[in-house]
Structure formats: C-alpha cells, structure tokens
Amino acid sequence: MTVAPSTIPTGLVASPALARNVAGFLSGVLFAVGLVVSGMTRPDNVIGFLDVAGDWNPSLAFVMGGAIPVYAIAYRLSRRRSAPLLVPAFDLPTRTRLDGDLVSGAAIFGIGWGLVGLCPGPAVVGAGSGLVTALVFVAAMLVGMAVEQRLPRRGTV
Amino acid sequence: MEHAWSALLGGVLIGLAAALHLFAQGRIAGISGLLGESLRAPLADGGVRLSFLGGLVSVGIAAALVLDHATTNAVAPLGVVVVGGLLVGFGTRRGNGCTSGHGVCGIARFSRRSIVATGIFMATAALTVFLTHHVFTSGGFR
C-alpha cells in the first residue's frame, strides 16, 4: 500500500524512536570527543583558565571560540526549517526575562565549578572513565539536582 | 600554545554535536538539563536524554582505555569535591543551565539570559579560584 505524500510528516522519519536514540547517542559521543580533545575533561585546565591572577591558561576561551560560531551558524540555519529532522517541532527556550533564580543559580554553579574544575559534561565523561573525583562529583551533583527540583521556584524578581 | 589548536578543534566538535542535537531533536544540548530531566522522568522524551548521556559515558570509558588521561585529574580534596558537586547540581538546575546550555548554545543564540548567566558563573568561578589558590592557600587545592 502506498502512502499519500500529504500524510508524510514534516520530519524525515515517520517512526523515529530508534533513529532519535541513535542520533542522541551520536550527539553525546561527538560532544564528549570534543570535550576530551579540547582538554576540558581535565580540571587543571579549567582551573588554569579561571585562575586569572595566576599562570593563566586560555584554552577554555579557544573551546568557546570554536563551539559558539559553529553553533551560531547552525542555529541560524535551523531557523529556516519548520521542524527538526526527527521530531515534529523545535522545543527551544523562550524566556527572555532575567530573574533571581537565574542569577542565584548561575552564581552557585560558578562556586562549585571553581572549587573542583568540573562542570556537568566533563564530570559525566570523567565518571565514565572511572575517575574517583568525577564519580564522587557526579553523585553529589545528582543529589544537588534532586534537592533543587523538590524545592519551590522563587519566581521572577 | 600547542594546546590552542586542540582546544579550538574540540570546541568545533562540541558545536557540531550541539548542532546535530538541534537539527535532529530540536533541542538545546545542555548537559545539566539532560541530567536533571533524566532524574525527574528517565524515559520521557523516548529515552533520548539517556542515549545522549550514554554517549558521554561511552567516550569516557573509551578514553580511559586508550588515553590514560585519568591520573592528573584531581585538583581538590574529596570533601571539597562533594561540596562542589552539590553546588553545581543545585545551581545549574536553579539557573536553568551550565557551560553547555548557557555558555555555548545560549550565547550562540544571543540569549540575554544565557549571556548574563555565563558572565555570573564565570565571575563566581574565577573568584572562587582566586580565594582557594591565592588567599586561603592551605586548603589542599592544586
């Protein structure tokens, strides 16, 4: 039996569960390879970047200098599409207002990042490598996330 | 500066990975969001978040087998690692993003919230490193 063209969804694949998970896995692999190649899985590199009063290591600036332009171009190209390839619609953040949760959350995140030199992506990769520091960090991070997600939102200021 | 090129190349790969996630799934590749939402409802989104995280873990396993990059990693005592992990988990959820979601994807989208968040977490992180490495230097940090 043939399917009329008009019934084919906007996305590329009609039954995309497997395709979506394969694509998600590949995104994760590529992302993690980027983190390893860039040196961002090494906390000493990150601390070296954040240590502006010490022997400053600019590598994180190069990482962002590589990632941001690539994603900026991809984002602009994606705006021409009515839908992504594997799901019916884009689901992107729409909020524009600055609020107290954004400010306090970012400040708290930065303190933890500066203490250990790990942010969530490199921590998960490092945990995969079996590093004790990363495994302990990820466990604590998941607890921190679970706690935050049980608290009420303060809302906008 | 021999690390500058590998840092730039790694950054390009991170950008491409986030772009693949955008074009395939229509979503921001924010690692703290992937983790937090996976805690809340592991199989929502058809398991795609867990597949992405599985990709991260797989590369971690492969890197440990191939690169032996494991030994030079720790910069803080284990008790501090616990506190840092708690703060990163709590803060990234309250602030709706981390280095990937705000620092890469958000800035590239010219999101005002992400630009402000990145400025704030960079500043508090740099201040924290200043305090632990130049003021309270007996804390066991390297």
Interface residues (C-beta under 8 A of the other chain):
Chain A: A17 R20 N21 V22 A23 G24 F25 L26 S27 G28 V29 L30 F31 A32 V33 G34 L35 V36 V37 S38 G39 M40 T41 R42 P43 D44 N45 I47 L50 D51 V52 A53 G54 N57 P58 S59 L60 F62 V63 M64 G65 G66 A67 I68 P69 V70 Y71 A72 A74 Y75 S78 R81 A83 P84 L85 L86 V87 A89 F90 D91 L92 P93 R95 T96 R97 L98 D101 L102 V103 S104 G105 A106 A107 I108 F109 G110 I111 G112 W113 G114 L115 V116 G117 L118 C119 P120 G121 A123 V124 V125 G126 A127 G128 S129 G130 L131 V132 T133 A134 V136 F137 V138 A139 A140 M141 L142 V143 G144 M145 A146 V147 E148 Q149
Chain B: H3 A4 S6 A7 L8 L9 G10 G11 V12 L13 I14 G15 L16 A17 A18 A19 L20 H21 L22 F23 A24 Q25 G26 R27 I28 A29 I31 S32 L35 G36 L39 R40 G46 G47 V48 R49 S51 F52 L53 G54 G55 L56 V57 S58 V59 G60 I61 A63 A64 L67 H69 A70 T72 N73 A74 V75 A76 L78 V80 V81 V82 V83 G84 G85 L86 L87 V88 G89 F90 G91 T92 R93 R94 G95 N96 C98 T99 S100 H102 G103 V104 C105 G106 I107 A108 R109 S111 R112 R113 V116 A117 T118 I120 F121 M122 A123 T124 A125 A126 L127 T128 V129 F130 T132 H133 H134 R142
